[in-house]
Each structure stands twice: as C-alpha cells, then as structure tokens.
Amino acid sequence: MTSSCSTKKKTWFHRQYHNTSAKYNGYFNGNESIKNGIRKLHEKHTDDYTAIIPVFPTGDLKKSEKTAVYMDRAVKKGSVVIQRHSIKIKGKEYCKWIDDNYLLVGKAYFYKGDFVEAIKTFRFIKSEYKKNDIYFDASVWLCRSYVEKRDFALAKTELEELFKNKKFPNRLNTKLSLVAADYYIKTQDLNSAAEELKRAAKEIKRKRKKARLNYILAQIYQYSNNYSLAQEHYELVLKSNPDYEMAFSAKMNLARSLETGNPDTKKIRSRLLKMVKDEKNKEYLDQIYFTIAEMDVSSQDTASAITNYILSTNNSIENNSQKALSFLALAEIYFSEKLYKPADTYYDSTIFYMQTSFRLYDETYNTHLVLSELVKNINIVERQDSLQMVSKLPRDKQIKLVNSIISKKIEKERKEQEAKTLQQQAMYENRINGGLGDQFGNKTSGGKWYFYNPATLSFGLSEFRKKWGNRKLEDDWRRKNKNTLVESGLDKPKTDASFVAEQNKNTPNYYLNQLPKTPEDFIRSNEKIKTALYQQALIYNEDLNEMVLSVKCFEEIFNRFPEDDQLTPLSLYNCYIILKELKDFRADNIAVVLKKKYPNSIYAKIIDPANEGLNTLTKIDSATEQYTGVFDLYQKEMFGRVISSTDTISNKKYQDKLLLLRAFSLIKTNQLERAVKTLKKISNLEKKPFEEAQHVLQAINDPSQMNKENELASAGSRYLYRPKSKHMLIIVLPKKGVDITYLKTLISDFHRQKISNEVFEISALLLGLDQHLLMIKGFSSRKEAKEYYNLFSVEKTLQEVLTKSEHMKMLISRENFTEFYKNKDVDGYYNFFIKNY
C-alpha cells in the first residue's frame, strides 16, 4: 500500500488509492465545510421586502466573516488533495477527483467573498478541462462570480457563450437560469429576469425555494404594474407555506396589488384594521399602515393616505427601509400638490433612512437637492418680509408680537417633549409586554437590584448597544460634536447679561435685534429678497418644469423692484422667453414693458427685431453666460443646481468644462457611478479638462494607487514594508546547471515531512533569459513567512543543493512582488530585504 502513494505511476492500484483518498478524505470534508458555511449564510441573511429580494439569499459575501473559517477549511482540504493526489503524467490527469477539488476551491473562494481568486480558479478549470463536463460548471460559477463582483460586461459575455453552446448539459439548466435571473435583476432588465425565473421555477421541486422565486416574480410584475400576474404569484407563495415574514409581506403586497374598484378592497381593508389590533403584529404595524395608505391612494383618498403613512413612520422602530418608503410616499403626495415645503421635509427624512443602494435613491436624492435649494430661497423671502413688516410696527406691538411667538414656541417644544416621552414609554411597555418583563423582575438570578443582577445587566447593555452602538465611557457621551459643548461650557469667562439674553431664543431681544432699522439694513434685506426670488424662478423653470410658478416669481421681482436695472430687466426677459414658449399672449405685453422701462438694457435690444446681427452675438454671449452661471453655482456649492442645469448640454463651446463641473458636483453629492459615466464623456479636444477627467477617473477606480504613491514618495523607495500583508519566499537561481523540477520535488518532500499540516503553492518562472525564480506561496504575514524562512534555511538536503550554485533567498509581499518582477530588480529588492527583514 505504501508504494501506491506515489503520484508518478498510473497503475490501477495507484489510481484506485488516489481516487478513493481524494474523494472521501479531502473532497467530502471540504464539501461538507462549504455546506455548513452556506447554511450559516442563509441563517444570518435577512430579506428586505421593500425591494426585490435577491435570487441567492447570501447577503454581501465580502462581509461574511463568520463563514470564512468554513471556506478556509474547504480551500485547505481541496488544495491538499490537489497537491498529494494529482497523477499528472505527460500532460494527462489520471486522478478523476482533481478537477472536482479545483471547483471546490473556487466555490470556497466565492463564498468567502474573494472573487478575484474564485475567478482565477474557474478560469483555470475552463482552460485545463475543456473536454470535461466540469467545464460548464466552472463557466456557470465564473458568471456568478462576475455578477457578484459587479463586472456586468464580462458576466454578459459569459452568459451569451453559455446560452449559445449546444453542448450545455441539461443538469445545469436550472443553475444557469438562476444565475442569469440574478444578473438581469442587478442590471435592471426585469422582463428577462422574469423569463429566467419562470424557467427555474418549473424545474425546482422544493417548496421553500419555489416560494422565493415566485415571490421575486410577483415583485417584478408588481413593479411593472401587471397586478393580475403579481396577485397570482403572491397567492402561489402563500400556498407554498413560506416563513412568517415572507407570508406576511406577500399578504401586504396582495392588498397593495388590488386595482381601483376591486370589490375585495373593503373586505381586505377591514382585515388589515383587525390586524392592527392583534398583539403579535406589533412589529409589523409600519407595513400594515403603509398597505392601508397604498389602498387609500388607489381609492384617491389622499387625506386618509397621509394619516396612515404618518402612522406607518411612527410605528416603524427598526425597519428603516419601510420607514424610508413611507416618508417617500408622503413626500410624493405633497410634491404632486406643489406643497414644496412639507415635501422637502419628507424627502429629507427619506434620504436619512434610505440605503444608497436602493433602486430609487439617486432619483430621490436629486429631487431632495432641488427642493432643499428651493425651500431655502422661499424661507429667505418669507423671513425678510416678516422682519420688514414687524420693523414698521410701533414698539409696543413689536414686543407683543414677539412675546406671542415665544409663547407658541415654548408650547410647541413642550408638546414635542411630551410626545417623545410617551413614545419612549410605549416602546418600553411594548418590550415588557413582549416577554421581556421577567428579565427585570425578581425571577432572575443574581440579586434583586438591577446592577447586582448579571442577567438584567447583560440585557441592559445589549439594549444600550442596539440604540447607541459602542460608546466610550466619558462625559456627554450622547453628543456627536463635543466641541460645541466646550465652546459654550461653564469654563468660559462670564459674559454680560445682555449678551446672554441675545443668544437666548426665548427672550424678546433675540428677535428684536434681528429687525432692520436703518435704510442700509432695508437695502440689504431687499437684495436678499430679489436674489432669492430670482433663484426660485430659475428652479421652478429649469428643475421642476413649473413655468407658471417661474413666471410668477419673475413678475414679482418686477412688481416689487421696478427701479432695479440689473435683475429686473433680466427677470422680464426670462418672463418673455417662457411665455413665448407657452404661446401666451402676455409675452408681447412683457416685451413692450421691457423696451419702455429699460430701453438701454441688452435684453430690450435682444427682443427688438430691428437689431440685426445681435442674435449671433447673443448666442456667443449666452454660451459664455451659461458656463459662467454654472461655474458660479459650483463655487457657491449649489451642487444640486449644477447637476440639474447640466442634465442636457447644448453648449458645444463649453461642453467638456460643463461636463467636468457636473462630474465634480456628482462626486460632492456622493453619486460616484454617475460621476464616472460623466467623466468618460469628456472628449480629448481640450487638453486640460480631459487630463483632469482622466486623473479623477484613476483616483476613483483605484484610490489605493494614489495612497501608495504618497507612501512611496515619503519612504524614498519603490517598495513598501507591509508586515501584515500576504508574503512568499522567492529564490533566484541561475538557469544553467539547476534542475528546477528536482528542486521543487525536494521542497514538496520537505513540506510533507516537516510541515504536513500546512498547504503551500510551489511554482517557478523565468526571470529574464538567464535566471529561474522559484516561489513558495501561502504565508498570511511577514511573521509567518519568517518562521518558514528560518526552518527552510536549516534544512540540510535543500541547502546542499542550493549551495551548489549562486542564489538569493528573500521574503517578499504580494504588492512588492509585482514591482520586483516587472523591473527584474534583484539587487534593489535584496537591499530592501536585508534592511527590513
């Protein structure tokens, strides 16, 4: 039996021994480890039913740290099998389980979230086993790896090849359909995803898996407004006996899918209202109220819908995704009613709770930016008007009015505090009633007082961390910015009473001191009003396409400030342009007023047909004016306005510069994907914008490269010392007189005899024309590599062979190896090695 251990012979006995060992030793145990890891992933995964749930319930694999140990074990098992049982003679593999172990290693890397290594492994299988059936398994897994890595271009190419291949085995049809559906969902091609899901659902027999696919299909049909098919598939989900959360969500979506006038609407609404009173549905109240509100919207009962959406947000404690959807629904109602102030408030709340990866995030965020800018200018006008109005009142009336404002403010704060207290009390009672009461009672062990009881103390700590996270034990731990406290703290020198009164918002002086008093104060106030009205008009026209409201603001500027010779004629000109576009007869009246009141303005000359040749000049000036305007917005950090102003660019003269400003604004508002697309549109016609765009793209695609360059510059070397990085041992040997294959065999024997519980990869490359480069990989850090290096250096057999020729033995990190091999810098790196290792 000992002789059958050899991997250099291919007799029946050798093949049987290695096949049996490969299958039942390494492969079986490695596969079981992967299964256990996947089970953990599924148990840990929580579906977000406010979005289309994923085809594979694994979550973000890059963050799955708890399953890494299972996958590392599988990689080790598979690698040991490949290293010890591969019978490769004259290019042919005689151990039939080696390809399966390669696939096992690739799958383990995939579930570990190491997609780069997974892709390398699956590619290797495809190139090495082209004639084997496992070629197709590797192709399907490769495609899934590309999808998870979000490399959709390569995923598409791989999918198309598999769909065209007539030899594709039937046994993999379901897996391919699932991978394709996952790809189509992530690329927003929902129609194609539905087709693939239907194919897969026909083949899958297990009820729970089938329920998941039917649920995704129902969601797709619901988003596509195909409510009858959505209802059909939600009912199929309920028949499959899914878990409670999926069943509950399916019932809610069934209710939302009812079309206007459906006779079942009243019956279902009545059931939902009964569910509100059921204690076991307390944690789902937000979803129930949201569903009722959606039914109200379908019935065109806006007032009731608003009430129920608000109830949904109030009852949403931990489900931020649902809270975001409820706030968004409220925002959209007020937006459609052109009530932009409350709409802005709800959009702001939506953005706070909505995940950036959510499908509606970009659109919602852009609307929020526009409305924030609009509401800011509305508030400026209202505030300045109020201040001017109050300043013209007699002193006694001013004081009376201010006292009234203060009283209302104090009363409002009191009610808000009461509501907050009641809400906190309700939350506490819910927890007690939900079965947590005993944890604070006398039934727990360890003493009656809370802080003497380890069980209650542990629960309290857990609850604290849920709400506040890990906080350092220090004064004012609740405060995010403690500088503000320090600046206004008790240690500051005392100020006089009048200063304190001015800073206190509940004293009359705080408000009275803000009133304009002198003519200069009124001029400054009017300037603020003019500018804010003009900005409002532009936003209504350019961002919200509300031309009537825009005209109203422009006309208000003229009516209130007819003596102004800068902004007022420009406002009238904009009025004229908009009314012309609307084919409104008032455009001619505006033209008459503009020419009569402001005959010397350029705008009066532009609209005068007698001024021939001015149109060409105007076009040139307007192109420059447009760019200058956008640049001015960017300098004022009005990034939302910059983005909306550059949605369509007809200005060819400044196109690249405008695209660059748009890209910078997208970056400033954390919209990197859109910024990258914009940067790629910048042409090389103008050198400076193009170079700037390329530099930014490089920084976005590989921020680590810039950090690395900075480190290299400060280190004064082309290599960086990274002791915690993965390392390898490299040996540089002359090509002449060295049998590299024999040396690799010696090293392999050394591993088997001295370090049998570890797995190392041994490979060789040519270093130029005259040298071999032998590499031993598999060290997680400099420390681990150094321990191996010391052991390797005292191995007599190895040293006897190595000392027969000149050689260099060095430890090197993966990052430094790339630079070393590219430049063939043996001497330079050896000096770095001696200095640092």
Beta strands, then each sheet from edge to edge (+ up, - down):
strand 1: 88-89
strand 2: 92-93
strand 3: 727-734
strand 4: 761-767
strand 5: 771-779
strand 6: 808-813
sheet 1: 1+ 2-
sheet 2: 4+ 5- 3+ 6-
end
